[in-house]
Each structure stands twice: as C-alpha cells, then as structure tokens.
Amino acid sequence: MTNSLTNENQAISERLTRAVTRLTARIGVWPTALAVSALLMVTVNFFATIGFIVLEQPSYAERPFFGALIFIVPFVVSVPISFLLVSALDRAHRAELRARDNEVKFRALAEGSVRGICIQRNFVPFYCNDTFAKMFGFGSVDDALAHGPMPDLLPDATRDAVIARSKEASRPGVAQAVVHPALKKDGTEFWVETNTQVVKWDGEDALQPSGLDVSEKRKIDEMKNEFISTVSHELRTPLTSIEGALGLLEPGMMGDLPRSAREVVKIAATNSDRLMRLINDILDIERIEVGEVRFDVEVVNIISLIRQAVDQAIGFAHGEGVSLLVRDANLAVKVMGDRDQLLQVLGNLISNAIKFLPRGGEVRLSAEPRGDTVRVLIVDQGPGVSPDFQPHLFDRFSEADASTARKYKGTGLGLHLSKLIIDRHGGQISFEPTEGGGATFCLELPAPTALAEQPRLAAE
C-alpha cells in the first residue's frame, strides 16, 4: 500500500513538473511564476474558505481586513518562491535536453567511428558501438554487453599491467595510447591500441576506452624492422672493411696515388663514412624502440656536457667558419640523464646547426633550471626551417632541402634519434623559429631531486 502511494505521488509530481516546464518554454519564467503564484493563492483561499465554513467563523465580509490578508499574503510570499521553483525546474529541464542532445550526437559519432568504443564502470561495460563488438568477435552489441567485465578480454599474463597503464593514461592531462594484446570472444589473441578517458554519463564518472585493431600494422612494422636490421647488419661488416681500406689509401699509406685517384678515394671515403653513420643510426633507433638500449641515468652537469659536445665539434665548426658560444659556461646545472646518450643528442643538434650556418655565423648554447626541469637551448641564425617542413622535422629520413645543407648530406635520422633519446629520458625536444631568422632547438630535461643529487655531489 505504501509503495503504491509513493509511486502515485511520484507520477503526479512528474506530470506537474512536465506541465510547468512546457508552460515555461512557451511563455517564459516570470509569467509562469505568476501563474503558479495565482494558482497557489486560489488554492490557499479555497481551503481557507472551507475552514471558515467548517469552523463556523465569520465570513470575509464581516472581517474585511483579515480577508484581504488571506488573499494578499499568500500571493506576495508565493511569487518569489514560485520564481525560484520555476527557474530551477527550467534549468533542470534545459540541462536534461542538452544531455539528451549530447547523447544522441555521441551515439551518432560513435556508431560511425572506425575505433571500437565502450563506456564502463568498474570495468563492466554498459554501452559499446558496433565496431567494438565486431573487433572482439561478438555477433552484436547486446552480446558484447552481456559478456561481462572487460578484463576477461585480456590475457592473464598482461592483464594487471594493462589495467594499471589504462588507469594511468586516463588521468586528466595525460594523453597516452596503450598498445597491448587482447582476446577475441573465441580466445584468439590480437593487438589493440587503446586510449582511455574519463567521461560523464548520467551525471556520474565513467571510463571510456576506445580501441583500434593494430595487429596488421604491427606485423608490417615487425617485417620492416626485421628487414632493416638484417640489411644493416649484413652491410656493416663489408663496409667496415671498405672503410679500413680507404683509410689506408687516402693518406698514402699504401703508396703515393695520382691526384685524380686521391680525389676519387676521398669521395669514396666520405660516402663510406656517411653510409656507416646511416647504418649506425638505423641500428641505434631499432635498439631504442625495442628497448634493448640500457640508459644509465645519473645526475649530470649539463653545462659540462655542453662544453664537451662543443669541444668535439670545434674542428668542424672552425672549418666552416662558425663560432660556438656557451653561456654561463662555469655554472653547474644538473639534470637526470644518461651522459653518453645526452652527449649524442647535443652533438647531433650542434652539427646540424653548423651545417645550416653561413661562414661567420654562430651557435649559442645555454641551460637554465625551471622548477622540476632544465631547459637547454641551441640557437643559430641560419636560414631557419620552412613552415611546411616543421611538422616533419623529427620524422625518419627527413631533411630540409635548403641549399646550405646540401653541401653536407646527412642521414635524415639525427633529429629522429635525438627525439627517441629525449623521450626515453621523460623529457621533450621541440623547435621554435628564432626572431629575425634562424632556429632554436629546446630540450626539456628532468632536474634531480635534492635527495637524488646529494650522493652524486659527494662523489664529485
């Protein structure tokens, strides 16, 4: 009986709410509030009149002042209350309409997406699109939702790690794709790239992972990397022998050569050196990408490392008539990193700047602490980088076609390799055009904490 009355009262309340929101949509908030106030006034007066009759009290005519109060006071009091009530109902109604509209738009986008999308709480999905169902081998969306918790679609060996990485990637401000193995309904393993974010659904937080089947892409990448690795290793051994032979011929250690022959040997030695650098860069990139390179992270004085990189490049710079300037060269600015790997990055950026500078140009290097990071700048006044090429600056085998760079053909891998190394340090490498022409490369590297820095300083 109590439940029946409760349901009936709730139904009446919903009908009244819908009536008020429809009237508000037609005539506005204030007119609706006045209408509700008038209705309340009539209702109060109706029950007051009934009360007078039942209690055999004097009528309004016999007590005009009291009668006027009975009419006026409820109306005056009810107007602001009615306005607040109607306003609140109107806002709630509009919010509900927006939510419905957003849900309709989301479903339309989700159903047309090439990515499998699901929405879940506590890893139990309550919505998914058709792409998601097909990607995991289900016959329909209903079958996918009836399957149960999402972790059941992950291999036992990697389940906990994938869940932990997905939670980390779903934090605000973290945009990270997680590539991991998953299981189809029949147990077949495949690879999926997942992006996870927190969304509002029915007013509550929910996780929205979206996935893309990358199994074929992964196979192609593995074949490509295997091919490059095989070719690189097969070329490296004979090329080492060729470089050794040319190294003996060029300085005349095998006897004097005619001038024309010396020129040919010099060209061969230059191209042999370039090919060896290309192979080494390819192998370095491959080893970093598959995680075979061990990074010995320690507290490093980055200014000292910059000076070391400058010393190594000074001969090349003097030959090109370029000056290398280190600002605040005697300061000790500390970063966390692998000394050899960071030295390779600095060498790449310095030699890259020298290649693009005319004679008389200069490369300026500096480092300054910025809270939890250290900012390293390599600035030159060369021709800069064209806007069209800037998005591809850190891609593999990418080189600007500037005439100033053509005299020294590079491998097109130096900046890509530098980015991989800096990414592995948890830092960032970026490019900024320099005012008045030129280029600025910026390295953002993690600074050591006070606790991490003390042992290193004591050793020094």
Stockholm file with secondary structure:
# STOCKHOLM 1.0

chainA/1-460         MTNSLTNENQAISERLTRAVTRLTARIGVWPTALAVSALLMVTVNFFATIGFIVLEQPSYAERPFFGALIFIVPFVVSVPISFLLVSALDRAHRAELRARDNEVKFRALAEGSVRGICIQRNFVPFYCNDTFAKMFGFGSVDDALAHGPMPDLLPDATRDAVIARSKEASRPGVAQAVVHPALKKDGTEFWVETNTQVVKWDGEDALQPSGLDVSEKRKIDEMKNEFISTVSHELRTPLTSIEGALGLLEPGMMGDLPRSAREVVKIAATNSDRLMRLINDILDIERIEVGEVRFDVEVVNIISLIRQAVDQAIGFAHGEGVSLLVRDANLAVKVMGDRDQLLQVLGNLISNAIKFLPRGGEVRLSAEPRGDTVRVLIVDQGPGVSPDFQPHLFDRFSEADASTARKYKGTGLGLHLSKLIIDRHGGQISFEPTEGGGATFCLELPAPTALAEQPRLAAE
#=GR chainA/1-460 SS CHHHHHHHHHHHHHHHHHHHHHHHHHHCHHHHHHHHHHHHHHHHHHHHHHHHHHHTCCCTTTCHHHHHHHHHHHHHHHHHHHHHHHHHHHHHHHHHHHHHHHHHHHHHHHHTCSSEEEEEETTEEEEECHHHHHHTTCSSHHHHHHSCCGGGGSCTTTHHHHHHHHHHHTSTTCCCCEEEEEECTTSCEEEEEEEEEEEEETTEEEEEEEEEECHHHHHHHHHHHHHHHHHHHHHHHHHHHHHHHHHHHTTTTTCCCCHHHHHHHHHHHHHHHHHHHHHHHHHHHHHHHTTCSCCCEEEEEHHHHHHHHHHHHHHHHHHTTCEEEETTTTCCCEEEEEHHHHHHHHHHHHHHHHHHCCTTCEEEEEEEEETTEEEEEEEECSSCCCTTTGGGTTSTTCCCCCHHHHTSCCCSCHHHHHHHHHHHTTCEEEEEECTTSCEEEEEEEECCCHHHHHHHHHHC
#=GC SS_cons         CHHHHHHHHHHHHHHHHHHHHHHHHHHCHHHHHHHHHHHHHHHHHHHHHHHHHHHTCCCTTTCHHHHHHHHHHHHHHHHHHHHHHHHHHHHHHHHHHHHHHHHHHHHHHHHTCSSEEEEEETTEEEEECHHHHHHTTCSSHHHHHHSCCGGGGSCTTTHHHHHHHHHHHTSTTCCCCEEEEEECTTSCEEEEEEEEEEEEETTEEEEEEEEEECHHHHHHHHHHHHHHHHHHHHHHHHHHHHHHHHHHHTTTTTCCCCHHHHHHHHHHHHHHHHHHHHHHHHHHHHHHHTTCSCCCEEEEEHHHHHHHHHHHHHHHHHHTTCEEEETTTTCCCEEEEEHHHHHHHHHHHHHHHHHHCCTTCEEEEEEEEETTEEEEEEEECSSCCCTTTGGGTTSTTCCCCCHHHHTSCCCSCHHHHHHHHHHHTTCEEEEEECTTSCEEEEEEEECCCHHHHHHHHHHC
//
